[in-house]
Amino acid sequence: MREKKKLVVLLVLLMILVGINLRRLRHSPLPPASQSTTGEREASSIPDPRLRLDLLQKAPAQVSVTRNIFEYRVRALPASAAPPPPTAPAAMTAPPPRPPAPLRFYGFAQDGLSGEKRVFLTDGEEIYIAREGELIARRYRLTRVVAASVELEDIVGGHRWVIPLEQP
Protein backbone atom coordinates (compact mmCIF):
# COMPACT_ATOMS: atom_id res chain seq x y z
CA MET A 1 0.00 0.00 0.00
CA ARG A 2 2.76 2.43 0.92
CA GLU A 3 4.69 1.61 -2.21
CA LYS A 4 1.68 2.45 -4.38
CA LYS A 5 1.38 5.86 -2.67
CA LYS A 6 5.07 6.52 -3.23
CA LEU A 7 4.75 5.52 -6.87
CA VAL A 8 1.75 7.82 -7.36
CA VAL A 9 3.58 10.76 -5.74
CA LEU A 10 6.63 10.18 -7.94
CA LEU A 11 4.50 10.04 -11.09
CA VAL A 12 2.73 13.29 -10.15
CA LEU A 13 6.09 15.02 -9.57
CA LEU A 14 7.41 13.70 -12.87
CA MET A 15 4.34 15.04 -14.72
CA ILE A 16 4.82 18.46 -13.09
CA LEU A 17 8.49 18.60 -14.17
CA VAL A 18 7.64 17.58 -17.73
CA GLY A 19 4.93 20.26 -17.88
CA ILE A 20 7.31 22.95 -16.66
CA ASN A 21 9.95 22.01 -19.24
CA LEU A 22 7.42 21.98 -22.09
CA ARG A 23 6.19 25.40 -21.05
CA ARG A 24 9.74 26.77 -21.04
CA LEU A 25 10.41 25.40 -24.51
CA ARG A 26 7.27 27.04 -25.93
CA HIS A 27 8.12 30.45 -24.48
CA SER A 28 11.86 30.35 -25.21
CA PRO A 29 13.14 33.61 -26.81
CA LEU A 30 15.74 31.80 -29.00
CA PRO A 31 14.49 29.78 -31.95
CA PRO A 32 15.66 26.17 -32.23
CA ALA A 33 18.79 25.59 -34.36
CA SER A 34 16.81 23.86 -37.14
CA GLN A 35 14.67 26.98 -37.73
CA SER A 36 17.53 29.48 -38.11
CA THR A 37 18.69 30.30 -41.62
CA THR A 38 22.32 29.88 -42.62
CA GLY A 39 22.77 33.50 -43.74
CA GLU A 40 21.24 34.91 -40.59
CA ARG A 41 23.70 35.70 -37.82
CA GLU A 42 22.34 36.20 -34.34
CA ALA A 43 23.92 38.61 -31.88
CA SER A 44 25.11 36.21 -29.22
CA SER A 45 28.29 35.19 -27.50
CA ILE A 46 28.34 31.82 -29.27
CA PRO A 47 30.82 31.82 -32.19
CA ASP A 48 29.80 30.65 -35.63
CA PRO A 49 30.55 26.90 -35.83
CA ARG A 50 30.65 26.77 -39.63
CA LEU A 51 33.94 25.88 -41.33
CA ARG A 52 35.28 28.83 -43.33
CA LEU A 53 36.85 27.18 -46.39
CA ASP A 54 37.45 30.55 -48.05
CA LEU A 55 39.90 31.49 -45.29
CA LEU A 56 41.69 28.16 -45.57
CA GLN A 57 42.14 28.62 -49.34
CA LYS A 58 43.60 32.12 -48.86
CA ALA A 59 46.25 30.80 -46.43
CA PRO A 60 49.76 30.29 -47.83
CA ALA A 61 50.45 26.78 -49.09
CA GLN A 62 53.60 26.23 -47.06
CA VAL A 63 54.07 27.60 -43.59
CA SER A 64 57.47 27.36 -41.98
CA VAL A 65 57.35 26.32 -38.35
CA THR A 66 60.21 27.76 -36.31
CA ARG A 67 59.31 26.61 -32.82
CA ASN A 68 57.70 23.81 -30.89
CA ILE A 69 54.81 25.10 -28.78
CA PHE A 70 55.26 22.22 -26.34
CA GLU A 71 58.81 23.23 -25.33
CA TYR A 72 59.48 26.19 -23.09
CA ARG A 73 62.78 27.83 -23.80
CA VAL A 74 64.23 31.13 -24.90
CA ARG A 75 64.10 31.55 -28.61
CA ALA A 76 67.49 31.51 -30.34
CA LEU A 77 68.55 34.66 -32.16
CA PRO A 78 68.80 34.45 -35.94
CA ALA A 79 72.35 34.03 -37.27
CA SER A 80 72.45 37.62 -38.55
CA ALA A 81 71.57 39.08 -35.12
CA ALA A 82 73.92 36.86 -33.10
CA PRO A 83 77.04 38.59 -31.77
CA PRO A 84 80.31 37.55 -33.42
CA PRO A 85 82.40 35.01 -31.50
CA PRO A 86 85.32 36.49 -29.53
CA THR A 87 88.62 36.33 -31.40
CA ALA A 88 90.98 36.19 -28.42
CA PRO A 89 90.49 33.67 -25.62
CA ALA A 90 89.26 35.23 -22.42
CA ALA A 91 91.65 35.64 -19.53
CA MET A 92 91.56 33.15 -16.67
CA THR A 93 87.94 32.96 -15.63
CA ALA A 94 86.96 32.33 -12.06
CA PRO A 95 85.46 28.94 -11.28
CA PRO A 96 81.68 28.89 -11.04
CA PRO A 97 80.37 29.92 -7.62
CA ARG A 98 79.66 27.11 -5.20
CA PRO A 99 75.94 26.44 -4.82
CA PRO A 100 74.38 27.33 -1.47
CA ALA A 101 73.65 24.62 1.05
CA PRO A 102 70.43 22.83 0.07
CA LEU A 103 69.26 22.17 3.64
CA ARG A 104 68.99 24.08 6.94
CA PHE A 105 70.17 22.53 10.23
CA TYR A 106 67.83 23.62 12.99
CA GLY A 107 68.27 21.11 15.78
CA PHE A 108 69.47 17.78 17.09
CA ALA A 109 68.62 15.19 19.73
CA GLN A 110 71.03 12.91 21.57
CA ASP A 111 70.07 9.47 22.88
CA GLY A 112 70.91 9.27 26.59
CA LEU A 113 71.92 5.59 26.52
CA SER A 114 73.86 5.22 23.29
CA GLY A 115 74.91 8.87 22.84
CA GLU A 116 73.82 8.74 19.19
CA LYS A 117 72.86 12.13 17.71
CA ARG A 118 69.95 12.64 15.36
CA VAL A 119 69.79 15.92 13.46
CA PHE A 120 66.77 17.81 12.15
CA LEU A 121 67.17 19.31 8.69
CA THR A 122 64.71 21.03 6.37
CA ASP A 123 64.63 22.20 2.77
CA GLY A 124 61.70 24.53 3.39
CA GLU A 125 58.97 22.00 2.64
CA GLU A 126 60.21 18.66 3.97
CA ILE A 127 61.69 17.86 7.38
CA TYR A 128 64.42 15.23 7.56
CA ILE A 129 65.63 13.38 10.67
CA ALA A 130 68.95 11.63 10.09
CA ARG A 131 71.99 10.09 11.82
CA GLU A 132 75.61 10.37 10.82
CA GLY A 133 76.31 8.38 7.63
CA GLU A 134 72.68 8.29 6.40
CA LEU A 135 71.40 9.52 3.04
CA ILE A 136 68.95 12.42 2.99
CA ALA A 137 66.56 12.87 0.05
CA ARG A 138 68.47 10.13 -1.81
CA ARG A 139 71.17 12.66 -2.66
CA TYR A 140 72.96 14.06 0.39
CA ARG A 141 75.07 12.11 2.91
CA LEU A 142 75.38 13.36 6.47
CA THR A 143 79.13 12.86 7.00
CA ARG A 144 79.75 14.51 10.38
CA VAL A 145 77.65 15.75 13.28
CA VAL A 146 78.91 18.13 15.97
CA ALA A 147 76.93 20.24 18.43
CA ALA A 148 77.11 23.48 16.43
CA SER A 149 77.15 22.26 12.83
CA VAL A 150 76.81 19.33 10.44
CA GLU A 151 78.79 18.39 7.37
CA LEU A 152 76.77 17.44 4.30
CA GLU A 153 78.08 15.88 1.07
CA ASP A 154 76.30 15.87 -2.29
CA ILE A 155 76.86 12.37 -3.66
CA VAL A 156 75.76 13.43 -7.16
CA GLY A 157 77.65 16.70 -7.59
CA GLY A 158 80.50 16.09 -5.13
CA HIS A 159 79.97 19.35 -3.21
CA ARG A 160 80.48 19.59 0.56
CA TRP A 161 78.88 22.01 2.98
CA VAL A 162 79.35 22.76 6.66
CA ILE A 163 75.93 23.92 7.81
CA PRO A 164 75.80 25.81 11.14
CA LEU A 165 72.99 25.29 13.65
CA GLU A 166 70.36 28.00 13.16
CA GLN A 167 68.80 29.44 16.28
CA PRO A 168 65.17 30.62 15.98
MIDOSE-1310 file (N, C-alpha, C; in nm, 2 decimals, decimal comma, always signed):
residues 168
mrek	+0,08/-0,12/+0,00/+0,00/+0,00/+0,00/+0,09/+0,13/+0,00; +0,19/+0,13/+0,08/+0,28/+0,24/+0,09/+0,35/+0,26/-0,04; +0,39/+0,15/-0,10/+0,47/+0,16/-0,22/+0,38/+0,22/-0,33; +0,26/+0,19/-0,34/+0,17/+0,24/-0,44/+0,16/+0,40/-0,42
kklv	+0,15/+0,44/-0,29/+0,14/+0,59/-0,27/+0,27/+0,66/-0,31; +0,38/+0,59/-0,28/+0,51/+0,65/-0,32/+0,52/+0,66/-0,47; +0,47/+0,56/-0,54/+0,47/+0,55/-0,69/+0,38/+0,66/-0,75; +0,27/+0,68/-0,69/+0,17/+0,78/-0,74/+0,24/+0,92/-0,72
vllv	+0,30/+0,95/-0,60/+0,36/+1,08/-0,57/+0,47/+1,10/-0,67; +0,55/+1,00/-0,70/+0,66/+1,02/-0,79/+0,61/+1,05/-0,93; +0,51/+0,98/-0,98/+0,45/+1,00/-1,11/+0,39/+1,15/-1,12; +0,33/+1,19/-1,01/+0,27/+1,33/-1,02/+0,39/+1,43/-1,03
llmi	+0,49/+1,41/-0,95/+0,61/+1,50/-0,96/+0,67/+1,50/-1,09; +0,68/+1,38/-1,15/+0,74/+1,37/-1,29/+0,65/+1,44/-1,39; +0,52/+1,43/-1,38/+0,43/+1,50/-1,47/+0,45/+1,65/-1,46; +0,46/+1,70/-1,33/+0,48/+1,85/-1,31/+0,61/+1,89/-1,37
lvgi	+0,72/+1,82/-1,36/+0,85/+1,86/-1,42/+0,84/+1,86/-1,57; +0,78/+1,76/-1,63/+0,76/+1,76/-1,77/+0,68/+1,88/-1,82; +0,58/+1,91/-1,75/+0,49/+2,03/-1,79/+0,57/+2,16/-1,78; +0,65/+2,17/-1,68/+0,73/+2,30/-1,67/+0,83/+2,31/-1,78
nlrr	+0,90/+2,20/-1,81/+1,00/+2,20/-1,92/+0,93/+2,23/-2,06; +0,81/+2,17/-2,08/+0,74/+2,20/-2,21/+0,70/+2,34/-2,22; +0,66/+2,40/-2,11/+0,62/+2,54/-2,10/+0,74/+2,63/-2,13; +0,85/+2,60/-2,08/+0,97/+2,68/-2,10/+1,01/+2,67/-2,25
lrhs	+1,00/+2,55/-2,31/+1,04/+2,54/-2,45/+0,95/+2,62/-2,54; +0,82/+2,63/-2,51/+0,73/+2,70/-2,59/+0,75/+2,85/-2,59; +0,79/+2,90/-2,47/+0,81/+3,04/-2,45/+0,96/+3,09/-2,45; +1,04/+3,01/-2,51/+1,19/+3,04/-2,52/+1,21/+3,15/-2,62
plpp	+1,29/+3,25/-2,59/+1,31/+3,36/-2,68/+1,40/+3,32/-2,80; +1,49/+3,22/-2,79/+1,57/+3,18/-2,90/+1,51/+3,07/-2,98; +1,51/+3,08/-3,11/+1,45/+2,98/-3,20/+1,54/+2,86/-3,19; +1,48/+2,74/-3,22/+1,57/+2,62/-3,22/+1,66/+2,63/-3,34
asqs	+1,77/+2,55/-3,34/+1,88/+2,56/-3,44/+1,83/+2,52/-3,57; +1,73/+2,43/-3,58/+1,68/+2,39/-3,71/+1,60/+2,50/-3,78; +1,55/+2,59/-3,71/+1,47/+2,70/-3,77/+1,55/+2,82/-3,82; +1,67/+2,83/-3,77/+1,75/+2,95/-3,81/+1,81/+2,93/-3,95
ttge	+1,82/+3,04/-4,03/+1,87/+3,03/-4,16/+2,02/+3,04/-4,16; +2,09/+2,99/-4,26/+2,23/+2,99/-4,26/+2,29/+3,13/-4,28; +2,22/+3,22/-4,35/+2,28/+3,35/-4,37/+2,25/+3,44/-4,26; +2,16/+3,41/-4,17/+2,12/+3,49/-4,06/+2,22/+3,47/-3,95
reas	+2,27/+3,58/-3,89/+2,37/+3,57/-3,78/+2,31/+3,64/-3,66; +2,30/+3,56/-3,55/+2,23/+3,62/-3,43/+2,34/+3,69/-3,35; +2,30/+3,79/-3,28/+2,39/+3,86/-3,19/+2,40/+3,78/-3,06; +2,49/+3,70/-3,05/+2,51/+3,62/-2,92/+2,66/+3,60/-2,90
sipd	+2,69/+3,54/-2,78/+2,83/+3,52/-2,75/+2,88/+3,39/-2,80; +2,79/+3,31/-2,87/+2,83/+3,18/-2,93/+2,90/+3,21/-3,06; +3,02/+3,16/-3,09/+3,08/+3,18/-3,22/+3,02/+3,10/-3,33; +3,04/+3,14/-3,45/+2,98/+3,06/-3,56/+3,05/+2,93/-3,58
prlr	+2,99/+2,82/-3,58/+3,05/+2,69/-3,58/+3,08/+2,64/-3,72; +3,05/+2,72/-3,82/+3,07/+2,68/-3,96/+3,21/+2,68/-4,00; +3,26/+2,59/-4,08/+3,39/+2,59/-4,13/+3,41/+2,69/-4,25; +3,51/+2,78/-4,23/+3,53/+2,88/-4,33/+3,63/+2,84/-4,43
ldll	+3,59/+2,77/-4,54/+3,68/+2,72/-4,64/+3,75/+2,83/-4,72; +3,69/+2,94/-4,73/+3,75/+3,05/-4,80/+3,87/+3,11/-4,73; +3,87/+3,11/-4,60/+3,99/+3,15/-4,53/+4,10/+3,05/-4,54; +4,07/+2,92/-4,54/+4,17/+2,82/-4,56/+4,23/+2,82/-4,70
qkap	+4,16/+2,86/-4,80/+4,21/+2,86/-4,93/+4,30/+2,98/-4,95; +4,28/+3,09/-4,88/+4,36/+3,21/-4,89/+4,49/+3,20/-4,81; +4,50/+3,10/-4,72/+4,63/+3,08/-4,64/+4,74/+3,04/-4,73; +4,86/+3,07/-4,70/+4,98/+3,03/-4,78/+4,99/+2,88/-4,78
aqvs	+5,04/+2,82/-4,89/+5,05/+2,68/-4,91/+5,14/+2,62/-4,81; +5,26/+2,68/-4,80/+5,36/+2,62/-4,71/+5,39/+2,72/-4,60; +5,38/+2,68/-4,47/+5,41/+2,76/-4,36/+5,53/+2,70/-4,29; +5,63/+2,79/-4,27/+5,75/+2,74/-4,20/+5,73/+2,75/-4,05
vtrn	+5,75/+2,64/-3,98/+5,74/+2,63/-3,83/+5,87/+2,65/-3,77; +5,89/+2,75/-3,69/+6,02/+2,78/-3,63/+6,03/+2,74/-3,49; +5,92/+2,70/-3,42/+5,93/+2,66/-3,28/+5,83/+2,55/-3,25; +5,86/+2,48/-3,14/+5,77/+2,38/-3,09/+5,69/+2,44/-2,97
ifey	+5,56/+2,44/-2,98/+5,48/+2,51/-2,88/+5,48/+2,43/-2,75; +5,53/+2,31/-2,75/+5,53/+2,22/-2,63/+5,66/+2,23/-2,56; +5,75/+2,31/-2,60/+5,88/+2,32/-2,53/+5,89/+2,47/-2,49; +5,93/+2,48/-2,36/+5,95/+2,62/-2,31/+6,10/+2,65/-2,31
rvra	+6,14/+2,74/-2,38/+6,28/+2,78/-2,38/+6,29/+2,92/-2,45; +6,40/+2,98/-2,43/+6,42/+3,11/-2,49/+6,45/+3,09/-2,64; +6,39/+3,17/-2,72/+6,41/+3,16/-2,86/+6,55/+3,20/-2,90; +6,61/+3,12/-2,99/+6,75/+3,15/-3,03/+6,74/+3,27/-3,13
lpas	+6,85/+3,35/-3,13/+6,86/+3,47/-3,22/+6,89/+3,42/-3,36; +6,84/+3,48/-3,46/+6,88/+3,44/-3,59/+7,03/+3,47/-3,61; +7,09/+3,40/-3,71/+7,23/+3,40/-3,73/+7,28/+3,54/-3,75; +7,20/+3,63/-3,82/+7,25/+3,76/-3,86/+7,25/+3,85/-3,73
aapp	+7,16/+3,82/-3,63/+7,16/+3,91/-3,51/+7,25/+3,86/-3,40; +7,31/+3,74/-3,42/+7,39/+3,69/-3,31/+7,52/+3,76/-3,31; +7,58/+3,79/-3,19/+7,70/+3,86/-3,18/+7,82/+3,77/-3,23; +7,92/+3,83/-3,29/+8,03/+3,75/-3,34/+8,11/+3,69/-3,23
ppta	+8,16/+3,57/-3,25/+8,24/+3,50/-3,15/+8,37/+3,58/-3,12; +8,41/+3,57/-2,99/+8,53/+3,65/-2,95/+8,65/+3,59/-3,02; +8,74/+3,68/-3,07/+8,86/+3,63/-3,14/+8,97/+3,59/-3,05; +8,99/+3,66/-2,94/+9,10/+3,62/-2,84/+9,04/+3,54/-2,73
paam	+9,10/+3,44/-2,68/+9,05/+3,37/-2,56/+9,04/+3,46/-2,44; +8,94/+3,44/-2,36/+8,93/+3,52/-2,24/+9,03/+3,49/-2,14; +9,07/+3,59/-2,06/+9,17/+3,56/-1,95/+9,11/+3,46/-1,86; +9,19/+3,42/-1,76/+9,16/+3,32/-1,67/+9,02/+3,35/-1,60
tapp	+8,92/+3,27/-1,62/+8,79/+3,30/-1,56/+8,79/+3,23/-1,43; +8,71/+3,29/-1,34/+8,70/+3,23/-1,21/+8,61/+3,11/-1,21; +8,63/+3,01/-1,13/+8,55/+2,89/-1,13/+8,40/+2,93/-1,09; +8,31/+2,85/-1,13/+8,17/+2,89/-1,10/+8,15/+2,89/-0,95
prpp	+8,06/+2,98/-0,91/+8,04/+2,99/-0,76/+7,98/+2,86/-0,71; +8,02/+2,83/-0,58/+7,97/+2,71/-0,52/+7,82/+2,73/-0,49; +7,74/+2,63/-0,51/+7,59/+2,64/-0,48/+7,57/+2,65/-0,33; +7,47/+2,72/-0,29/+7,44/+2,73/-0,15/+7,40/+2,60/-0,09
aplr	+7,40/+2,59/+0,04/+7,36/+2,46/+0,11/+7,22/+2,44/+0,08; +7,18/+2,31/+0,04/+7,04/+2,28/+0,01/+6,95/+2,27/+0,13; +7,01/+2,24/+0,25/+6,93/+2,22/+0,36/+6,96/+2,31/+0,48; +6,87/+2,33/+0,57/+6,90/+2,41/+0,69/+6,90/+2,31/+0,81
fygf	+7,00/+2,33/+0,90/+7,02/+2,25/+1,02/+6,96/+2,33/+1,14; +6,85/+2,28/+1,19/+6,78/+2,36/+1,30/+6,77/+2,29/+1,43; +6,83/+2,17/+1,45/+6,83/+2,11/+1,58/+6,88/+1,97/+1,58; +6,90/+1,92/+1,70/+6,95/+1,78/+1,71/+6,90/+1,72/+1,84
aqdg	+6,90/+1,59/+1,85/+6,86/+1,52/+1,97/+6,97/+1,41/+2,00; +7,00/+1,39/+2,12/+7,10/+1,29/+2,16/+7,04/+1,19/+2,25; +7,06/+1,06/+2,21/+7,01/+0,95/+2,29/+7,09/+0,94/+2,42; +7,02/+0,93/+2,53/+7,09/+0,93/+2,66/+7,17/+0,80/+2,68
lsge	+7,12/+0,69/+2,63/+7,19/+0,56/+2,65/+7,31/+0,54/+2,56; +7,28/+0,55/+2,43/+7,39/+0,52/+2,33/+7,47/+0,65/+2,29; +7,42/+0,76/+2,32/+7,49/+0,89/+2,28/+7,48/+0,92/+2,14; +7,40/+0,85/+2,06/+7,38/+0,87/+1,92/+7,30/+1,00/+1,90
krvf	+7,35/+1,09/+1,80/+7,29/+1,21/+1,77/+7,20/+1,20/+1,65; +7,08/+1,25/+1,65/+7,00/+1,26/+1,54/+6,98/+1,41/+1,51; +6,99/+1,45/+1,38/+6,98/+1,59/+1,35/+6,85/+1,62/+1,27; +6,80/+1,74/+1,28/+6,68/+1,78/+1,22/+6,72/+1,88/+1,11
ltdg	+6,69/+1,85/+0,98/+6,72/+1,93/+0,87/+6,59/+1,96/+0,79; +6,59/+2,07/+0,72/+6,47/+2,10/+0,64/+6,52/+2,17/+0,51; +6,44/+2,15/+0,40/+6,46/+2,22/+0,28/+6,35/+2,32/+0,25; +6,28/+2,36/+0,35/+6,17/+2,45/+0,34/+6,03/+2,39/+0,34
eeiy	+6,02/+2,27/+0,27/+5,90/+2,20/+0,26/+5,90/+2,07/+0,34; +6,01/+2,00/+0,33/+6,02/+1,87/+0,40/+6,11/+1,88/+0,52; +6,09/+1,79/+0,62/+6,17/+1,79/+0,74/+6,24/+1,65/+0,74; +6,37/+1,65/+0,76/+6,44/+1,52/+0,76/+6,50/+1,50/+0,89
iare	+6,50/+1,38/+0,94/+6,56/+1,34/+1,07/+6,66/+1,23/+1,03; +6,79/+1,26/+1,06/+6,90/+1,16/+1,01/+7,01/+1,15/+1,11; +7,08/+1,04/+1,10/+7,20/+1,01/+1,18/+7,32/+1,02/+1,09; +7,44/+1,03/+1,15/+7,56/+1,04/+1,08/+7,58/+0,92/+0,99
geli	+7,61/+0,94/+0,86/+7,63/+0,84/+0,76/+7,51/+0,81/+0,68; +7,39/+0,86/+0,71/+7,27/+0,83/+0,64/+7,25/+0,92/+0,52; +7,17/+0,87/+0,42/+7,14/+0,95/+0,30/+7,01/+1,03/+0,33; +7,01/+1,15/+0,28/+6,90/+1,24/+0,30/+6,85/+1,28/+0,16
arry	+6,72/+1,26/+0,13/+6,66/+1,29/+0,01/+6,73/+1,21/-0,11; +6,78/+1,10/-0,08/+6,85/+1,01/-0,18/+6,96/+1,08/-0,26; +7,01/+1,19/-0,20/+7,12/+1,27/-0,27/+7,23/+1,31/-0,17; +7,20/+1,35/-0,05/+7,30/+1,41/+0,04/+7,33/+1,31/+0,15
rltr	+7,46/+1,30/+0,18/+7,51/+1,21/+0,29/+7,55/+1,30/+0,41; +7,50/+1,27/+0,52/+7,54/+1,34/+0,65/+7,67/+1,27/+0,69; +7,78/+1,34/+0,67/+7,91/+1,29/+0,70/+7,96/+1,31/+0,84; +7,93/+1,42/+0,90/+7,98/+1,45/+1,04/+7,87/+1,53/+1,11
vvaa	+7,86/+1,50/+1,24/+7,76/+1,58/+1,33/+7,84/+1,62/+1,45; +7,84/+1,75/+1,47/+7,89/+1,81/+1,60/+7,78/+1,90/+1,65; +7,80/+1,95/+1,77/+7,69/+2,02/+1,84/+7,65/+2,15/+1,77; +7,74/+2,22/+1,70/+7,71/+2,35/+1,64/+7,69/+2,34/+1,49
svel	+7,73/+2,23/+1,43/+7,71/+2,23/+1,28/+7,71/+2,08/+1,24; +7,68/+2,06/+1,11/+7,68/+1,93/+1,04/+7,75/+1,95/+0,91; +7,81/+1,84/+0,87/+7,88/+1,84/+0,74/+7,80/+1,75/+0,64; +7,76/+1,81/+0,53/+7,68/+1,74/+0,43/+7,75/+1,73/+0,30
ediv	+7,74/+1,61/+0,23/+7,81/+1,59/+0,11/+7,70/+1,55/+0,00; +7,72/+1,62/-0,11/+7,63/+1,59/-0,23/+7,69/+1,47/-0,30; +7,63/+1,35/-0,30/+7,69/+1,24/-0,37/+7,67/+1,24/-0,52; +7,59/+1,33/-0,57/+7,58/+1,34/-0,72/+7,68/+1,44/-0,77
gghr	+7,68/+1,56/-0,71/+7,77/+1,67/-0,76/+7,90/+1,68/-0,69; +7,92/+1,61/-0,58/+8,05/+1,61/-0,51/+8,08/+1,73/-0,42; +7,98/+1,82/-0,41/+8,00/+1,93/-0,32/+7,99/+1,90/-0,17; +8,05/+1,98/-0,09/+8,05/+1,96/+0,06/+8,01/+2,09/+0,12
wvip	+7,93/+2,08/+0,22/+7,89/+2,20/+0,30/+7,90/+2,17/+0,45; +7,94/+2,28/+0,52/+7,93/+2,28/+0,67/+7,82/+2,37/+0,70; +7,71/+2,31/+0,76/+7,59/+2,39/+0,78/+7,58/+2,42/+0,93; +7,59/+2,55/+0,97/+7,58/+2,58/+1,11/+7,44/+2,56/+1,17
leqp	+7,43/+2,54/+1,30/+7,30/+2,53/+1,37/+7,23/+2,67/+1,37; +7,11/+2,67/+1,32/+7,04/+2,80/+1,32/+6,95/+2,81/+1,44; +6,96/+2,92/+1,51/+6,88/+2,94/+1,63/+6,76/+3,02/+1,59; +6,64/+2,99/+1,64/+6,52/+3,06/+1,60/+6,51/+3,20/+1,66
